[in-house]
Amino acid sequence: MASPATLPISNPQSESQPPIATPAFRAFISRLNATVRNGLSQRRPWLELIDRSSFSRPDTLSEAASRIRKNFSYFRVNYVSLLALSLALSLLTHPFSLLVLLSLLAAWLFLYLFRPSDQPLVIGGRTFSDREMLGILVLSTIVVVFLTSVGSLLISALLVGLAVVCAHGSFRMPEDLFLDDQEPANSGFLSFLGGAASSSAAAAAPGVATRV
């Protein structure tokens, strides 16, 4: 008597998930969203930033440097937001550079950092190892940043943002900023940047560790 035919049953756990659905990527997005919200919640009122009655020309360079230091300690979140706005406007006015940067970022996230370690990368019928993929991504980053107009665009946008921040910090009198609100220098948006970086590293660490 012939034995009944065995139907193939697929194991859902053996099917690899797309990189965007990995727990590490979801944890990365969740931590990044939380740290961004926490950092932006500490920004100063924009009307206080542009209060015309608080502007005066500094008498010396040392006074201007002291004002910049004090104003940055107080308006750090607003200043970093202005730098981000300068970068965003520059990229939006150059859509090709924006597309290149987004493609490079997506390649790092989905082809290396958050790609499941048990899922081989096959392109054009060829399987790429993790070291080969890392070398390709590093080389691509160097080419994009240093050998194309993208790098000069980012640098020029940062310089414009820094010029605006330094001009505001040197002309804005800080005498009225620390009467009721004393904060340590490492708090606020700088701690947010450190928290975002550590969160990103923690989220990506398991995937990277398995490739080393």
Salt bridges, closest charged atoms under 4 A:
GLU63 OE2 - ARG67 NH2 2.99
ASP130 OD1 - ARG115 NH2 2.58
ASP130 OD1 - ARG211 NE 3.42
GLU132 OE2 - ARG126 NH2 3.23
ASP176 OD1 - ARG172 NH1 2.91
ASP181 OD2 - ARG44 NH1 2.61
GLU183 OE2 - ARG44 NH2 3.24
GLU183 OE1 - ARG76 NH1 3.34
